[in-house]
């Protein structure tokens, strides 16, 4: 199927913009059925393609060093700096565990084995 450039009108600003043959091929390959409605400038204004990541300044729960993280920390969950995160990630393999400022162990969230589920301190094995 051969595509040719199309001139479309932006629904936001009313200006004409070109829907190129390459863009049409991309839309066809992705099985998009509708032509674009907005020019690139209006798409950017609406927030499309925003690659700015918000970073939060906080202190590491293990060493207390100030660090920035690419998420908003949740109350009650430890936040680790890069070096403590790397140590904690390697810790289960070496048998070591990191501890927080209150001395509690910081462990990565791990799912129980597929053949058992722990409920209220008891282990229930599945019948497979």
C-alpha positions as CSV (number, residue, x, y, z in Angstrom):
1,X,0.0,0.0,0.0
2,X,1.5,3.4,-1.0
3,X,0.8,6.4,1.1
4,X,1.0,10.1,0.1
5,X,1.2,13.2,2.3
6,X,-2.2,14.5,3.5
7,X,-3.0,18.0,4.6
8,X,-5.1,17.9,7.8
9,X,-6.6,20.7,10.0
10,X,-5.8,20.8,13.7
11,X,-8.9,20.7,15.9
12,X,-7.2,23.0,18.5
13,X,-5.6,25.8,16.6
14,X,-7.3,25.4,13.2
15,X,-4.0,25.4,11.3
16,X,-3.2,23.0,8.5
17,X,-0.5,20.4,9.1
18,X,0.9,17.6,7.0
19,X,0.3,14.0,7.8
20,X,3.3,12.5,6.1
21,X,3.4,9.2,4.2
22,X,5.9,7.9,6.8
23,X,3.5,8.8,9.6
24,X,0.7,7.1,7.8
25,X,2.7,4.0,7.3
26,X,3.4,4.0,11.1
27,X,-0.3,4.4,11.8
28,X,-1.1,1.6,9.4
29,X,1.6,-0.7,11.0
30,X,0.2,0.0,14.5
31,X,-3.3,-0.6,13.2
32,X,-4.5,2.9,14.2
33,X,-7.7,3.6,12.4
34,X,-8.0,7.4,12.9
35,X,-5.9,10.2,11.5
36,X,-4.2,12.5,14.0
37,X,-6.4,15.5,15.0
38,X,-3.7,17.9,16.3
39,X,-0.6,19.4,15.0
40,X,2.7,18.6,16.7
41,X,2.7,22.0,18.6
42,X,-0.8,21.4,20.0
43,X,0.1,17.8,21.0
44,X,3.1,19.1,22.9
45,X,0.9,21.8,24.6
46,X,-1.5,19.1,25.8
47,X,1.3,17.3,27.5
48,X,2.1,14.6,25.0
49,X,5.7,13.6,24.9
50,X,6.6,15.1,28.3
51,X,9.8,13.4,29.3
52,X,10.4,15.5,32.4
53,X,10.6,13.3,35.5
54,X,9.8,14.8,38.9
55,X,12.5,13.9,41.5
56,X,12.0,14.1,45.2
57,X,14.8,15.0,47.7
58,X,14.9,12.7,50.8
59,X,17.2,11.0,53.2
60,X,18.3,7.4,52.8
61,X,16.7,5.1,55.4
62,X,19.9,3.2,55.9
63,X,22.8,5.6,55.9
64,X,20.9,8.9,56.3
65,X,22.7,10.5,53.3
66,X,20.6,13.0,51.3
67,X,19.5,11.6,48.0
68,X,17.0,12.2,45.1
69,X,14.6,9.6,44.0
70,X,12.4,9.5,40.8
71,X,9.2,9.0,42.8
72,X,7.3,10.4,45.8
73,X,8.2,8.3,48.9
74,X,5.3,6.5,50.6
75,X,4.8,6.8,54.3
76,X,6.3,3.9,56.2
77,X,8.3,2.5,53.3
78,X,12.1,2.8,53.3
79,X,13.9,4.9,50.7
80,X,17.4,4.0,49.8
81,X,20.2,5.9,48.1
82,X,21.9,4.3,45.1
83,X,24.7,2.6,47.0
84,X,22.4,1.2,49.8
85,X,20.0,0.1,47.1
86,X,22.7,-1.8,45.3
87,X,23.9,-3.4,48.5
88,X,20.4,-4.4,49.5
89,X,19.8,-5.8,46.0
90,X,22.8,-8.0,46.3
91,X,22.2,-8.9,50.0
92,X,19.7,-11.8,49.6
93,X,22.2,-13.7,47.4
94,X,25.1,-13.3,50.0
95,X,22.9,-13.8,53.1
96,X,23.4,-10.2,54.3
97,X,20.6,-7.8,55.0
98,X,20.5,-4.1,55.3
99,X,19.0,-2.4,58.3
100,X,17.1,0.9,58.5
101,X,17.8,3.7,60.9
102,X,15.5,2.1,63.5
103,X,17.4,-1.2,63.2
104,X,14.6,-3.0,61.3
105,X,15.7,-5.1,58.4
106,X,15.0,-3.7,54.9
107,X,14.1,-6.5,52.6
108,X,13.0,-6.5,49.0
109,X,9.4,-7.4,48.4
110,X,9.4,-11.0,47.3
111,X,6.4,-13.2,46.3
112,X,6.0,-16.6,48.1
113,X,6.9,-19.7,46.3
114,X,4.4,-20.7,43.6
115,X,3.4,-23.9,45.5
116,X,2.7,-22.4,48.9
117,X,1.0,-19.4,50.4
118,X,1.6,-18.1,53.9
119,X,-1.6,-16.9,55.7
120,X,-1.7,-15.6,59.2
121,X,1.5,-17.4,60.2
122,X,0.5,-20.8,58.8
123,X,1.6,-22.3,55.5
124,X,-0.9,-23.6,53.1
125,X,0.3,-25.8,50.3
126,X,-1.6,-26.0,47.1
127,X,-2.7,-29.4,45.8
128,X,-1.2,-29.6,42.3
